[in-house]
């Protein structure tokens, strides 16, 4: 019988004892397998073997009680039966840790964790190699590389104002190009498909899931060695080399340096640090949502905070004994615990150490390939600047600057005016419209999530005005209502382009404020990726994207 297996790879230096969650450790028992002998460990501290040996096997078992589901209680009451809803039920799980040699680093031993039942929920995310399952699954699907890489399932993570994990499922294997994924902006999170030498599907994200013939626990030793070799294979690079634009850091000393730099950046209030909650805390098929955020000492029953900010994280880190490993908990609308994550996992950051650029996402530091960044920078520097001068920025709320621009007489304020169509989300056409018909979207330079709203607004406006004549009519009416009489007719004439090709209209992305050398190369990485995607979307809809970097009053 082919049995389903799921495994994770522990990060370098991580031992089985430290990778268990606190809740799992409280109810767990540990065993050591030596040959055919089984030894019960006196405590879980024995799981932290100082020098693991290839082939070593440790097992952890755990159990907990699960309350009777509400639907069982309802049916038991309605049907008047006493043997259906039987009260709390035991929920059990196990983790089998197998030590194996790392083919990429001679003499290095790594732990692979095979999970069963609730065992997969008993591992700390921060102790797990984040790309193990993705790379292993790709290598299994690609096989010997003789055929085309066909996928049935794909999930990717989108950064920005609305961080999300998006998934697609196909009825049969299709190439990557058939999925709606931007290989530059989106982070590949999970893939699934059928290996060329096997009928069973394989799926990999943070873990690797597949089916195989398993009749004895001892056989996991051979499976462990096999999956480690698959993970270290480089066959995936033939079709999926783009995922190496971000390489997860395995150097523990460098990770410590990056933690120190991150803490400094948080203390300084740097715009390079932003809140970005993990997008895989809730299972893909789970309909629960994270409504409340709780930090250390806050009670679940009294949860009321719905957002987490960098300022709140800074405050939490100032508490005695707190650090980046301190956990935040997340509850649903009924105050039931949904998941938990370390403060590090709740942050997105772009950090520089010794001249190298690193990116933090979901608690993992990534080395960002310099050639990748250079290609993005070159594409952004090719965006034409807007040829018309804009007034300098005096700081504070963007609306003050918008009104300042309108006072010059060449602009009309549309900030706050929404285009509303049945069945569609209301959209703001622009913050300003110029006498030339140009649409100006403005945002103060800040964290990536703040700039993301600028790009979302510009993209949504361009799409709506390119698709809906009714939206164009509403836009014209708004301009007529707000434009000074002297320029109203002039703007109306320019907006005639909306009835034709739109190729004569500029869409201006105005970023207000000063930063290091005030150029696109020095914008946050996520902001640059979203800016590139937004410019492409504007062009595809027939408009002309333009960029305006607006300086502070104190700068020339």
C-alpha atoms as one frame of an Amber mdcrd trajectory, in Angstrom:
protein
   0.000   0.000   0.000   1.318   3.442  -0.904   1.213   5.595   2.187   1.224
   9.412   2.383   4.399  10.901   3.872   5.254  14.456   4.823   8.671  15.716
   5.846  10.483  18.933   6.754  14.172  19.822   6.791  15.489  21.482   9.935
  17.734  24.479   9.447  21.484  24.072   9.940  22.324  23.738  13.613  18.696
  23.178  14.661  18.131  20.084  16.790  14.894  18.120  17.332  14.506  19.391
  20.888  14.462  23.107  20.049  12.171  22.801  17.024   9.121  21.716  19.044
   6.539  24.296  20.017   5.991  24.881  23.734   2.519  23.338  23.591   3.841
  20.179  21.915   6.787  19.829  24.293   4.471  19.848  27.317   2.667  16.693
  26.141   5.434  14.921  24.229   7.491  11.805  24.904  10.820  11.092  23.270
  12.365   7.831  22.087  15.698   6.867  20.583  16.022   4.025  18.055  19.374
   2.231  18.087  19.273  -0.736  15.757  16.184  -2.664  16.805  16.296  -1.342
  20.369  13.918   1.412  21.499  14.908   3.619  24.443  12.486   5.952  26.221
  14.223   9.276  26.871  14.072  10.643  30.408  13.400  14.156  29.101  13.124
  15.993  25.817  16.484  17.654  26.502  18.018  14.412  25.286  16.691  15.253
  21.810  19.332  17.971  21.518  22.110  15.618  20.455  25.329  17.673  20.321
  26.832  15.710  17.421  24.193  13.807  15.449  25.320  10.812  13.424  23.986
   9.925   9.988  21.287   7.296  10.358  20.375   8.341  13.903  16.618   8.208
  14.570  14.677  10.019  17.296  10.906   9.810  17.715   8.524  12.163  19.490
   4.898  11.292  20.194   2.225  13.652  21.509  -1.498  13.686  22.159  -4.135
  16.260  23.028  -7.882  16.408  23.465 -10.096  17.885  20.800 -13.528  19.217
  21.789 -16.577  17.661  20.190 -17.415  19.614  16.997 -20.533  21.742  17.264
 -22.227  19.885  14.419 -21.940  16.597  16.299 -23.566  18.126  19.346 -26.355
  19.609  17.191 -27.120  16.329  15.448 -26.948  14.365  18.688 -29.537  16.698
  20.227 -31.818  16.776  17.172 -31.688  13.016  16.575 -31.873  12.272  20.302
 -28.984   9.790  20.186 -26.444   9.344  22.956 -23.660   7.532  21.122 -22.874
  10.150  18.462 -21.404  13.127  20.326 -19.151  11.407  22.835 -17.272  14.355
  24.299 -13.626  15.334  23.843 -11.682  13.003  21.563  -7.954  12.276  21.654
  -5.880  13.720  18.828  -2.485  12.115  18.371   0.640  12.769  16.402   4.266
  11.806  16.018   7.492  13.165  14.565  10.317  10.906  13.433  13.644  12.750
  13.238  16.226  11.137  10.971  19.793  12.430  10.720  21.464  12.307   7.311
  24.535  13.698   5.604  24.115  16.873   3.573  25.453  16.179   0.032  26.163
  19.889  -0.444  28.383  20.164   2.635  30.674  17.216   3.281  30.699  16.153
   6.916  27.573  18.147   7.790  24.652  16.243   9.306  21.094  17.572   8.923
  17.840  16.500  10.568  14.760  15.623   8.498  11.449  15.534  10.399   8.728
  13.116   9.237   5.376  14.171  10.683   2.190  12.209  11.314  -1.173  13.352
  12.645  -0.868  16.574  14.650   2.932  16.323  14.449   3.094  18.855  11.602
   1.509  21.475  13.879   4.081  20.808  16.598   7.138  22.212  14.796   8.376
  25.775  15.083   8.277  27.409  11.661  11.497  29.281  12.411  13.395  25.994
  12.795  12.444  24.768   9.305  14.163  25.289   5.964  11.634  27.431   4.039
  12.345  26.261   0.478  12.984  22.570   1.171   9.626  21.339  -0.107   9.464
  23.656  -3.132  12.888  22.729  -4.478  12.467  19.020  -3.707   9.068  18.895
  -5.405  10.359  20.715  -8.490  13.282  18.321  -8.781  10.943  15.328  -8.457
   8.525  16.720 -11.055  11.256  17.629 -13.522  12.993  14.258 -13.104  15.864
  13.800 -15.531  15.038  17.042 -17.353  14.132  15.286 -20.611  10.542  16.501
 -20.556   8.705  19.770 -19.964   8.090  20.773 -16.354   4.326  20.429 -15.882
   2.551  21.509 -12.700  -0.939  20.829 -11.381  -0.850  23.059  -8.305   0.950
  26.321  -7.653   0.928  28.820  -4.807   2.832  32.089  -4.684   3.148  34.918
  -2.210   2.413  38.499  -3.240   4.064  41.237  -1.194   2.840  44.828  -0.857
  -0.195  46.679   0.456  -2.316  43.539   0.452   0.024  40.669   1.219  -1.550
  37.400   0.204  -0.882  33.864  -0.889  -2.548  32.996  -4.188  -3.134  29.442
  -5.375  -4.095  27.813  -8.661  -5.098  24.229  -9.447  -5.187  22.730 -12.946
  -7.056  19.580 -13.959  -3.876  18.295 -15.585  -0.211  19.255 -15.745   0.497
  22.594 -17.443   3.717  24.654 -17.803   4.525  27.486 -15.429   3.567  30.040
 -18.093  -0.021  28.850 -17.858  -0.309  30.172 -14.300  -0.846  33.863 -13.506
   2.374  34.436 -11.636   4.825  37.313 -12.025   8.234  35.644 -11.804   9.896
  38.901 -10.803   7.516  40.210  -8.136   5.970  37.050  -6.660   7.705  34.523
  -4.403   7.034  30.912  -5.363   5.625  29.285  -2.210   4.478  25.783  -3.201
   4.147  23.528  -6.256   2.570  20.184  -7.025   2.574  17.770  -9.917   3.343
  14.241 -11.070   6.955  13.054 -11.252   8.020  11.614 -14.604   8.854   8.265
 -12.969   5.843   7.958 -10.658   2.050   7.952 -10.895   1.545   9.595  -7.496
   1.386  13.346  -7.085   4.052  15.218  -5.128   3.523  18.548  -3.402   6.087
  20.822  -1.805   6.064  24.112   0.061   7.778  24.406   3.417   7.395  20.608
   3.561   7.523  17.828   0.984   4.486  15.534   0.660   4.354  12.378  -1.451
   3.308   8.708  -1.378   5.551   5.689  -1.169   5.630   2.053  -0.040   6.419
   2.121   3.671   6.169  -1.045   5.762   8.660  -0.364   8.569   9.897   2.655
  10.503  13.484   1.716   9.707  12.777   2.381   6.015  12.593   6.117   6.789
  16.400   6.142   6.999  16.653   5.374   3.280  13.820   7.801   2.461  15.631
  10.522   4.425  18.848  10.074   2.479  16.867  10.086  -0.782  14.912  13.287
  -0.112  18.082  15.088   0.981  19.766  14.194  -2.324  16.698  15.357  -4.230
  16.721  18.667  -2.336  20.373  19.299  -3.200  19.863  18.472  -6.880  20.067
  21.498  -9.211  17.788  20.162 -11.929  15.066  22.686 -11.053  17.228  25.513
 -12.378  16.564  24.536 -15.997  12.981  25.814 -15.814  12.816  27.619 -12.456
  16.127  29.452 -12.059  14.206  32.628 -11.156  13.519  31.315  -7.654  17.232
  31.752  -6.927  16.839  35.529  -7.131  16.304  35.053  -3.386  18.562  32.515
  -1.612  17.687  31.625   1.980  20.571  32.315   4.370  22.014  29.164   5.951
  24.947  30.895   7.701  23.904  31.179  11.378  26.583  33.807  12.133  25.281
  36.020   9.321  21.718  35.523  10.570  22.798  36.842  13.982  24.321  39.926
  12.296  21.110  40.509  10.386  19.064  40.206  13.579  21.244  42.892  15.178
  20.840  45.150  12.148  17.080  44.547  12.158  16.799  45.529  15.817  18.789
  48.713  15.111  16.523  49.558  12.169  13.398  49.042  14.308  14.817  51.269
  17.059  15.698  53.975  14.495  12.193  53.907  12.981  13.674  53.072   9.574
  11.325  52.915   6.577  13.205  49.763   5.554  11.209  47.797   8.150   7.499
  47.113   7.772   4.873  44.783   9.210   3.994  41.853   6.938   2.111  39.078
   8.707   2.893  35.503   7.607   0.531  34.423   4.834   0.574  30.719   5.675
  -0.494  30.772   9.328  -3.959  29.682   8.232  -4.201  26.585   6.072  -5.111
  27.246   2.443  -8.468  25.466   2.823  -9.291  26.978   6.255 -12.126  29.520
   6.185 -11.052  31.191   9.444  -9.425  34.623   9.377  -7.008  36.374  11.703
  -8.980  39.182  13.348  -7.081  39.918  16.588  -3.397  40.238  17.451  -2.138
  39.437  20.954   1.336  40.086  22.330   2.978  38.799  25.505   0.729  38.972
  28.569  -2.468  39.753  26.654  -5.432  37.473  27.304  -7.201  35.701  24.461
 -10.694  36.341  25.878 -10.070  40.112  25.966  -8.379  40.465  22.596  -9.263
  43.786  20.939  -6.243  44.861  18.850  -6.876  44.237  15.156  -3.658  45.591
  13.642   0.023  45.198  14.367   2.382  48.115  13.721   6.145  48.567  13.784
   5.691  50.955  16.734   3.829  48.245  18.654   6.553  45.704  17.875   9.192
  48.214  19.006   7.326  48.599  22.281   7.028  44.825  22.708  10.768  44.378
  22.123  11.530  46.831  24.937   9.993  44.467  27.519  12.348  42.497  29.735
  13.363  39.209  28.144  11.702  40.040  24.818  13.409  39.461  21.483  12.701
  38.647  17.873  11.733  35.109  18.949   8.951  36.512  21.159   5.649  35.264
  19.783   2.530  37.088  18.702  -0.751  35.151  18.705  -3.639  35.553  16.289
  -7.308  34.881  17.023 -10.444  34.750  14.892 -13.618  36.813  15.392 -14.809
  34.365  18.080 -11.564  34.753  20.043 -10.372  31.273  19.129  -6.635  30.889
  18.594  -5.803  30.613  14.885  -2.014  30.581  14.987   1.111  32.169  16.356
   4.336  33.559  14.905   7.517  35.149  16.179   7.921  38.915  15.905  10.593
  38.306  13.285   8.031  36.422  11.186   5.687  39.426  11.397   8.196  41.773
   9.773   9.402  42.564   6.287  12.744  44.317   5.997  15.486  45.243   3.583
  18.903  45.299   5.262  22.453  46.043   4.191  25.416  44.292   5.813  28.956
  44.776   4.503  27.645  46.171   1.231  25.353  43.194   0.537  21.558  43.486
   0.398  19.330  41.080   2.293  15.576  40.693   2.444  13.493  39.412   5.379
  10.205  37.633   4.650   8.202  35.244   6.876  11.037  35.054   9.390  13.689
  34.052   6.843  16.589  36.168   5.623  17.313  36.004   1.912  20.394  37.044
  -0.019  19.045  39.009  -2.983  20.996  38.344  -6.171  22.755  41.543  -7.285
  22.117  40.855 -10.995  18.414  40.632 -10.247  18.410  44.000  -8.451  20.450
  45.603 -11.265  17.929  44.408 -13.867  15.036  45.860 -11.828  16.868  49.176
 -11.376  17.609  49.453 -15.090  13.952  48.846 -15.937  12.811  51.523 -13.477
  15.356  54.076 -14.643  13.920  53.667 -18.139  10.541  55.048 -16.974  10.285
  58.524 -18.550  10.077  61.380 -16.033   7.097  63.682 -16.314   8.150  66.771
 -18.249   6.004  69.248 -16.273   7.311  70.643 -12.994   5.433  69.823  -9.816
   5.542  71.962  -6.653   7.905  70.861  -3.886   6.613  68.899  -0.919   6.367
  70.583   2.472   6.040  67.418   4.522   3.020  66.044   6.374  -0.203  64.815
   4.813  -0.230  64.311   1.024  -3.514  66.253   0.787  -1.714  69.458   1.737
   0.620  68.985  -1.225  -2.318  68.119  -3.509  -4.018  71.404  -2.608  -0.731
  73.274  -3.066  -0.494  71.904  -6.608  -4.101  72.889  -7.326  -3.431  76.448
  -6.157  -0.979  76.856  -9.040  -3.969  76.917 -11.398  -2.905  74.058 -13.690
  -4.420  71.235 -11.653  -7.826  70.165 -10.363  -8.202  68.143  -7.163  -9.882
  64.745  -7.482  -8.626  63.348  -4.167 -11.629  61.772  -2.425 -13.832  61.648
  -5.537 -14.764  58.052  -6.318 -16.009  56.387  -9.475 -18.805  54.000  -8.488
 -20.121  51.305 -10.813 -22.594  48.511  -9.998 -20.828  45.319  -8.992 -17.368
  46.896  -8.867 -15.216  48.366  -6.131 -15.235  52.159  -5.984 -12.035  53.635
  -7.433 -10.400  57.047  -7.157  -9.447  58.093 -10.689  -6.507  60.234  -9.504
  -5.418  62.683  -6.824  -4.972  65.453  -9.399  -5.772  66.017 -13.039  -3.577
  68.394 -15.054  -4.745  70.730 -17.786  -2.998  68.382 -20.258  -5.330  65.589
 -19.134  -2.583  63.834 -17.165  -3.701  61.856 -14.124  -1.445  62.317 -11.095
  -1.340  59.767  -8.252   0.684  60.976  -5.255   2.055  59.347  -2.101   4.680
  60.277   0.454   7.750  58.065   0.331   7.644  55.714   3.297   7.490  52.004
   3.963   6.753  49.614   1.113   3.200  48.974   2.311   2.453  52.714   2.172
   3.815  53.130  -1.349   1.910  50.022  -2.397  -1.385  51.888  -2.042  -0.147
  54.396  -4.628   0.543  51.603  -7.121  -2.743  49.815  -6.399  -4.693  53.042
  -6.964  -2.936  53.863 -10.240  -3.339  50.353 -11.610  -7.019  50.096 -10.621
  -7.810  53.521 -12.102  -6.095  52.714 -15.399  -7.942  49.423 -15.665 -11.369
  50.928 -14.955 -10.961  53.872 -17.330  -9.747  51.572 -20.087 -12.642  49.123
 -19.724 -15.751  51.140 -18.877 -17.290  54.020 -20.886 -19.563  54.662 -17.890
 -16.488  55.150 -15.687 -15.097  57.615 -18.227 -18.368  59.567 -18.162 -18.268
  59.771 -14.360 -14.646  60.886 -14.517 -15.472  63.649 -17.003 -18.318  64.797
 -14.815 -16.057  64.944 -11.762 -13.440  66.964 -13.639 -16.124  69.374 -14.825
 -17.280  69.855 -11.229 -13.841  70.470  -9.708 -11.743  72.076 -12.473 -11.379
  75.866 -12.532 -13.482  77.387 -15.287 -10.410  78.575 -17.183  -9.046  75.069
 -17.621 -12.255  73.021 -17.695 -12.711  73.154 -21.471  -9.012  72.486 -22.045
  -9.084  69.366 -19.853 -12.305  68.178 -21.491 -10.642  68.360 -24.897  -7.671
  66.339 -23.698  -9.903  63.704 -22.115 -11.326  62.934 -25.547  -8.376  60.530
 -25.758 -10.252  58.278 -23.339 -12.753  57.541 -26.115  -9.982  56.515 -28.478
  -6.598  54.896 -27.818  -5.706  56.716 -24.549  -2.146  56.856 -25.919  -2.087
  60.611 -25.480  -2.723  60.573 -21.727  -0.030  60.444 -19.060  -0.464  58.589
 -15.772   1.986  60.147 -13.329   3.254  58.337 -10.239   4.416  61.118  -7.908
   6.516  60.020  -4.905   6.894  62.834  -2.389   9.815  63.406  -0.026  13.539
  62.861   0.250  15.586  59.721   0.810  19.154  58.633   0.128  20.164  60.106
  -3.255  16.433  60.405  -4.078  16.316  57.916  -6.939  14.429  54.776  -7.879
  17.499  52.657  -7.096  17.129  53.578  -3.444  13.443  52.820  -3.035  12.585
  49.744  -0.910  12.862  46.476  -2.837   9.164  45.556  -2.563   8.205  49.070
  -3.697  10.465  48.737  -6.733   8.964  45.391  -7.692   5.434  46.783  -7.426
   6.381  49.951  -9.318   7.691  47.828 -12.189   4.489  45.750 -12.295   2.308
  48.889 -12.128   4.134  50.565 -14.998   3.645  47.456 -17.136  -0.079  47.362
 -16.295  -0.530  51.062 -17.162   1.202  50.577 -20.501  -0.897  47.522 -21.346
  -4.052  49.599 -20.846  -2.981  52.217 -23.357  -1.749  54.999 -21.055   1.726
  56.487 -20.818   3.326  55.895 -17.377   5.484  58.728 -16.059   7.474  59.080
 -12.850   7.889  62.209 -10.702  10.168  62.259  -7.633   9.055  65.341  -5.720
  11.641  66.897  -3.371  11.057  68.535  -0.005  10.883  72.325   0.171  14.363
  72.417   1.668  15.869  70.591  -1.293  16.488  72.084  -4.746
